[in-house]
Every structure is written in structure tokens, then in C-alpha cells.
């Protein structure tokens, strides 16, 4: 079969999971509810000992189990498996704002000049309010952007295998090399400080929050 004739999905949505069975459905349901359906959902279960992988298979045929103990490794596995033209990331305890989020991202990508590598959009930060990316303030999280897969492949970008803050490392590699378009809409709900989350553990000094050097 001529592989050049195979149609790529528009999005690859990459979700790393770790023992998320108690709360993962909200985020996955927010993906399933999207009115724009041209996407593949890639779920990477890292050292999951609960029902996470079983639940993940209810939502996607592309579920992978790894033994890394590192969100960066799970995200990299997702990138290695991704076939979509654009990449979206979602953390296991977050969710999309409404069922039109993907459609609005597509409309912005296809609107006018398409010569850019990253589309940065806004997000809702729990208990703090809305935040928007801009030329003056570009957040380093990866889930508030759509990434052109060809751009990531061209520069060979992958997440550094840090225990935490791998978003920061990926942003160091990509942001200064990318052409970025900004979208002044909040489309993603960042579940900041969920008890037990990595951010919560750092803030409560259960984990050292220092970002390591490259």
C-alpha cells in the first residue's frame, strides 16, 4: 500500500497517565466530547498499578504501557507514536474547557497565513483565573499550545528526562526556534494544586521543586 496516500489525523492528542483511575475520566471525556473528531488519542500509562490502563482502553486503541517513572518519557513515547499533523498535550488531571475547543484551534490554524509552528492559546488556572500567552509572556507548559508535528520532527525536539519540570526543558529547546501565533481564547482547564499532584507535592515541599540544568 502506498503510504503517501494515507491520510493523517489533524491532531495527535498525547496524554501521560500514572495511577489516574480515580480522576482520569473527566479529561478523557472532555476529549471524547469534542465536536471536531479528526484526531487520534494517544494514552501512555507509566508504571500504572491501578485500573488506569483498563480505563484508557475504553477511550483509545493507542494505549501504551511503559516502565519509566517519568512524565517526560511518557510524553516522548507519545511523540514517537504520533501521526497527526498537529500535536496537543493534556495532563491526566486537566480537561478541555468545552466541546468546541479543538474546532476553535483548527479554525485559528487554518485562518490566513499558516506559516507558523506553534499556536499558543489561553487557559483557566484554577482559583487564579484566566491566563493568556503573548509575545511578552509565553508560558512554558506544553498543554496550552498546538505544536506542528513537522516542526518537532525537524528540530528533533524531545522532553529531557527530568523528574519534573520537563515542560521547561522542552520549551528551552523549541520556543526560540519556532514561529508562534497567539490565540486570545482560554480553551484548557489547568487543575492547579490538585491534592497529590506533582505541583501540590512541590508546593508542600514533599519534592524539591528546583529545575535542573540541561
C-alpha positions as CSV (number, residue, x, y, z in Angstrom):
1,X,0.0,0.0,0.0
2,X,1.3,3.4,-0.9
3,X,1.9,5.1,2.4
4,X,1.8,8.6,0.8
5,X,-2.0,8.1,0.3
6,X,-2.6,7.5,4.0
7,X,-4.5,10.5,5.5
8,X,-3.1,11.8,8.7
9,X,-5.4,12.8,11.6
10,X,-5.3,16.5,12.1
11,X,-4.4,16.2,15.8
12,X,-2.5,13.7,17.9
13,X,-3.6,14.2,21.5
14,X,-1.0,12.9,23.9
15,X,-2.0,12.1,27.5
16,X,0.5,10.7,30.0
17,X,-1.1,8.8,32.9
18,X,0.1,7.5,36.2
19,X,-2.3,5.7,38.5
20,X,-5.0,8.1,37.4
21,X,-8.0,5.8,37.6
22,X,-9.9,7.9,40.2
23,X,-9.9,11.1,38.2
24,X,-8.8,10.5,34.6
25,X,-12.3,10.2,33.0
26,X,-13.1,13.9,33.3
27,X,-10.2,14.8,31.0
28,X,-10.7,11.9,28.6
29,X,-14.5,12.7,28.4
30,X,-13.6,16.3,27.5
31,X,-11.7,14.9,24.5
32,X,-14.4,12.4,23.6
33,X,-17.0,15.2,23.6
34,X,-15.2,17.4,21.1
35,X,-17.3,18.2,18.0
36,X,-14.1,18.1,15.9
37,X,-13.4,14.4,15.5
38,X,-10.3,14.3,13.2
39,X,-7.8,13.3,15.9
40,X,-6.1,10.3,17.4
41,X,-5.8,9.9,21.1
42,X,-2.5,8.5,22.4
43,X,-2.5,7.5,26.1
44,X,0.7,6.5,27.7
45,X,0.4,4.7,31.1
46,X,3.7,4.9,33.1
47,X,4.1,2.4,36.0
48,X,0.3,2.2,36.5
49,X,-0.7,-0.4,39.1
50,X,-4.4,0.5,39.3
51,X,-7.1,0.4,36.6
52,X,-5.6,3.3,34.6
53,X,-4.7,1.2,31.5
54,X,-8.0,-0.6,31.6
55,X,-9.9,2.7,31.6
56,X,-7.7,4.2,29.0
57,X,-8.6,1.4,26.5
58,X,-12.2,2.4,26.8
59,X,-11.2,5.7,25.1
60,X,-8.5,4.8,22.7
61,X,-6.9,2.0,20.7
62,X,-3.5,3.6,21.0
63,X,-2.7,2.9,24.7
64,X,0.9,2.2,25.6
65,X,2.3,0.9,28.9
66,X,5.9,1.9,29.9
67,X,8.0,1.5,33.0
68,X,9.9,4.8,33.3
69,X,8.6,6.7,36.3
70,X,9.0,9.9,34.4
71,X,6.3,12.1,32.7
72,X,8.9,13.2,30.1
73,X,9.4,9.6,28.9
74,X,5.6,9.1,28.6
75,X,5.4,12.3,26.5
76,X,8.3,11.2,24.3
77,X,6.6,7.8,23.7
78,X,3.5,9.7,22.6
79,X,5.6,11.8,20.2
80,X,7.2,8.7,18.8
81,X,3.8,7.2,18.1
82,X,2.1,10.4,16.9
83,X,0.9,10.5,13.3
84,X,-1.2,13.7,13.4
85,X,-0.3,17.0,11.6
86,X,-0.5,18.9,14.9
87,X,0.2,17.8,18.5
88,X,-1.9,18.6,21.5
89,X,-0.9,17.6,25.1
90,X,-3.2,17.1,28.1
91,X,-2.2,16.2,31.6
92,X,-4.1,13.4,33.3
93,X,-5.9,15.6,35.8
94,X,-6.8,18.5,33.5
95,X,-9.5,18.9,30.9
96,X,-10.6,21.0,27.9
97,X,-12.9,23.9,28.5
98,X,-15.8,22.9,26.3
99,X,-16.7,20.7,23.3
100,X,-15.7,23.3,20.8
101,X,-12.1,23.8,21.9
102,X,-10.5,21.6,19.2
103,X,-12.7,23.2,16.5
104,X,-11.6,26.7,17.5
105,X,-8.0,25.7,17.4
106,X,-8.4,24.3,13.9
107,X,-10.2,27.4,12.7
108,X,-7.3,29.6,14.0
109,X,-4.7,27.3,12.4
110,X,-6.4,27.4,9.0
111,X,-7.2,31.1,9.2
112,X,-4.9,33.0,6.8
113,X,-1.2,32.6,6.8
114,X,-0.3,29.1,8.0
115,X,3.4,29.6,8.1
116,X,3.9,29.1,11.9
117,X,5.0,26.2,14.1
118,X,3.2,26.8,17.4
119,X,-0.3,28.1,18.2
120,X,-0.4,29.3,21.8
121,X,-3.8,29.8,23.4
122,X,-5.1,30.7,26.8
123,X,-6.1,28.6,29.8
124,X,-8.0,28.8,33.0
125,X,-5.9,28.5,36.1
126,X,-8.0,27.1,39.0
127,X,-8.5,29.6,41.8
128,X,-6.4,32.2,40.0
129,X,-8.3,33.0,36.8
130,X,-7.6,33.2,33.0
131,X,-4.1,33.4,31.6
132,X,-3.1,34.2,28.0
133,X,0.1,33.6,26.1
134,X,1.6,36.6,24.4
135,X,4.9,37.8,23.0
136,X,5.6,39.4,26.4
137,X,4.6,36.3,28.4
138,X,4.9,32.9,26.9
139,X,4.1,30.1,29.4
140,X,6.4,27.1,29.3
141,X,3.7,24.5,29.8
142,X,3.1,22.4,26.7
143,X,-0.7,21.9,27.1
144,X,-1.5,25.5,26.3
145,X,-0.3,25.2,22.7
146,X,-0.8,23.2,19.5
147,X,2.5,22.1,18.0
148,X,3.2,21.4,14.4
149,X,4.5,17.8,14.3
150,X,6.8,18.5,11.3
151,X,8.5,21.3,13.3
152,X,9.1,19.0,16.3
153,X,10.5,16.3,14.0
154,X,12.6,18.8,12.0
155,X,14.5,20.1,15.1
156,X,14.5,16.7,16.8
157,X,12.8,18.0,19.9
158,X,12.1,15.7,22.8
159,X,11.4,16.2,26.5
160,X,14.5,16.0,28.7
161,X,14.3,13.1,31.1
162,X,13.9,15.2,34.3
163,X,11.9,14.0,37.2
164,X,9.7,17.1,36.9
165,X,9.5,20.4,35.0
166,X,10.2,18.7,31.7
167,X,7.9,21.3,30.1
168,X,10.5,23.9,30.9
169,X,13.2,21.8,29.2
170,X,11.1,21.2,26.1
171,X,10.3,25.0,25.9
172,X,14.0,25.8,26.1
173,X,14.5,23.6,23.0
174,X,11.6,24.8,21.0
175,X,10.3,28.3,21.8
176,X,13.3,30.3,20.4
177,X,13.3,28.3,17.2
178,X,9.6,28.5,16.5
179,X,7.3,30.8,14.6
180,X,4.5,31.4,17.1
181,X,0.9,32.5,16.6
182,X,-1.2,33.6,19.6
183,X,-4.9,33.0,20.2
184,X,-6.6,35.1,22.8
185,X,-9.1,32.4,24.0
186,X,-8.9,30.2,27.0
187,X,-9.5,26.6,25.9
188,X,-7.9,24.5,28.6
189,X,-8.6,24.0,32.3
190,X,-5.4,23.6,34.4
191,X,-6.3,21.8,37.6
192,X,-3.7,23.6,39.6
193,X,-2.8,22.2,43.0
194,X,-4.9,19.1,42.9
195,X,-4.0,17.3,46.2
196,X,-1.4,14.6,45.4
197,X,-0.4,16.2,42.1
198,X,3.2,16.9,41.3
199,X,2.7,20.6,41.7
200,X,1.0,20.1,45.0
201,X,3.9,17.9,46.3
202,X,6.4,20.5,45.3
203,X,4.5,23.4,46.9
204,X,4.1,21.3,50.1
205,X,7.9,20.6,50.0
206,X,7.4,16.8,49.6
207,X,9.5,17.1,46.4
208,X,12.3,19.5,45.7
209,X,11.0,22.0,43.1
210,X,14.4,23.0,41.8
211,X,14.6,22.9,38.0
212,X,17.8,21.0,37.0
213,X,20.2,22.3,34.4
214,X,20.2,20.8,30.9
